């Protein structure tokens, strides 16, 4: 588990049975891990889009007497230098520093690679392999699908929503798919949640890369691997989810005995076609 502020918060929240509203608060707090020890219950409520009493009930559900007790605990969990150390940087540098922390958290999580290795085996065994990502996550799904197609015999990119999305999931299942890979990033479209629920109903094992273990897609994922996003700029940054996607590609290649041969064959054909500028 990551020793970053977000990782420590996730450790605090895991193991508790939380309502959907409480999961929303937890998700918000993980995303704002450096700031939240210094926010009032009213400010947390506004950030999470819930009522102030909901924040109080959330603190009680975690075993604290109320939100002030939770906040005191959070100030111990997130050291002051971690929360305020970015003051010497401008806003652009702070965004980069936050992403560096996200990558450190990902590296710490990968120290125990069993979950990623299991996901790689599931993805390698699925023929075809549907890869889902809508809106903000579409680029992550496309990047994974582009490279995966070089080693996997049948990758199907699902990067458009609408009424055809369940049809395409159905088609993949009928063709023999056993797993679906989903990239899910904020803000989470309801359509992605519904698509994962549907995929599981037709027998697919859902592997999800999400920004948090408390993301709305968690309840509809068989394996969820978190990779935090940066929230310091007007639009979220997703270096850690992108890198996790490449790690999953590596793990999937380990489960495909002919992956290296496929790559070598592609290189030969690319050279014959003069595909790349040297």
C-alpha positions, -999 to 999 in steps of 0.1 A, spaced: 0 0 0 13 35 -8 29 56 19 17 88 1 -10 109 18 -36 94 -5 -24 59 3 -26 65 40 -62 78 37 -72 48 17 -57 26 44 -79 44 69 -111 40 49 -106 4 37 -123 -22 58 -153 -1 67 -188 -7 52 -196 27 38 -228 39 22 -227 53 -14 -227 89 1 -198 80 24 -178 64 -4 -183 97 -23 -168 116 7 -139 91 10 -132 94 -27 -132 132 -25 -109 131 5 -84 108 -12 -82 131 -42 -76 161 -19 -54 142 6 -29 170 11 -56 196 18 -83 178 37 -67 178 71 -71 216 71 -106 218 58 -138 222 78 -167 197 76 -186 224 56 -157 227 31 -155 189 27 -192 187 22 -190 213 -6 -162 195 -23 -179 162 -22 -213 176 -31 -230 162 1 -246 177 32 -225 187 63 -243 162 85 -233 135 60 -196 144 67 -202 141 104 -219 107 100 -190 96 78 -165 104 106 -186 85 131 -188 55 107 -150 55 108 -150 52 146 -144 89 156 -165 110 179 -172 135 151 -154 153 123 -131 174 146 -116 141 159 -112 128 124 -95 160 113 -71 158 142 -63 122 132 -58 133 96 -33 159 106 -12 131 121 -17 109 90 -6 136 66 25 154 80 24 192 77 55 193 55 37 170 30 7 192 29 25 225 27 58 217 11 46 229 -23 45 265 -12 80 272 -27 67 261 -62 44 279 -86 11 262 -96 26 244 -126 55 230 -106 31 220 -78 11 200 -104 43 182 -115 53 175 -79 18 161 -73 22 137 -102 56 127 -90 40 117 -57 13 98 -76 40 79 -95 58 71 -62 26 58 -48 22 36 -79 57 23 -75 51 14 -39 19 -4 -48 37 -24 -75 61 -37 -49 35 -64 -44 28 -73 -81 4 -102 -75 -27 -82 -84 -12 -68 -116 1 -103 -126 -33 -118 -121 -49 -91 -142 -23 -97 -169 -32 -134 -171 -69 -126 -173 -63 -101 -202 -40 -124 -220 -65 -153 -219 -95 -133 -232 -101 -137 -269 -113 -112 -279 -102 -85 -254 -126 -55 -251 -110 -23 -237 -134 3 -224 -127 40 -218 -151 69 -223 -147 107 -221 -116 115 -200 -105 79 -200 -108 74 -238 -72 83 -245 -60 58 -219 -81 30 -235 -69 39 -270 -32 40 -259 -36 5 -243 -55 -9 -273 -30 5 -298 0 -13 -282 -20 -44 -271 -30 -51 -307 6 -57 -315 8 -87 -292 -28 -98 -287 -47 -114 -316 -80 -96 -311 -83 -63 -292 -116 -44 -294 -116 -7 -284 -148 6 -268 -143 43 -266 -178 55 -277 -209 54 -256 -246 52 -267 -270 24 -272 -244 4 -293 -221 0 -263 -240 -29 -247 -243 -45 -282 -205 -44 -286 -200 -59 -252 -225 -86 -262 -207 -92 -294 -173 -96 -276 -189 -121 -252 -204 -141 -279 -171 -142 -297 -155 -158 -266 -143 -129 -245 -138 -138 -208 -125 -104 -195 -130 -67 -201 -104 -40 -193 -118 -6 -182 -100 27 -177 -122 49 -155 -112 85 -146 -130 115 -131 -156 126 -138 -170 91 -140 -198 88 -166 -228 69 -154 -226 51 -188 -193 35 -177 -208 22 -145 -238 8 -163 -215 -8 -190 -195 -26 -163 -226 -38 -146 -238 -51 -179 -205 -67 -188 -205 -87 -155 -241 -97 -161 -231 -114 -193 -202 -133 -177 -172 -111 -183 -145 -105 -156 -140 -68 -152 -105 -55 -146 -105 -17 -139 -78 9 -137 -94 38 -117 -82 68 -98 -93 55 -65 -105 23 -48 -136 43 -38 -145 53 -74 -181 46 -85 -169 18 -107 -155 -2 -78 -188 -20 -70 -189 -34 -106 -152 -44 -109 -138 -79 -101 -102 -65 -100 -97 -28 -94 -62 -14 -95 -59 23 -83 -37 49 -98 -42 85 -85 -48 114 -108 -34 149 -103 -60 176 -95 -39 207 -92 -47 221 -127 -80 230 -143 -81 195 -158 -70 164 -141 -36 149 -151 -33 111 -154 4 101 -156 0 73 -131 -31 56 -148 -12 58 -181 19 41 -167 -2 15 -149 -17 7 -183 17 1 -197 25 -21 -167 -6 -41 -174 6 -45 -210 39 -59 -198 20 -83 -175 -3 -94 -203 27 -100 -226 41 -124 -199 9 -144 -204 11 -145 -242 38 -170 -253 39 -156 -289 41 -119 -279 78 -115 -287 73 -133 -321 44 -110 -329 65 -79 -321 94 -91 -342 71 -99 -371 56 -64 -369 91 -48 -369 100 -68 -401 68 -57 -419 72 -21 -407 108 -20 -421 96 -35 -454 69 -8 -457 92 20 -446 67 28 -420 88 49 -396 112 78 -403 147 69 -391 
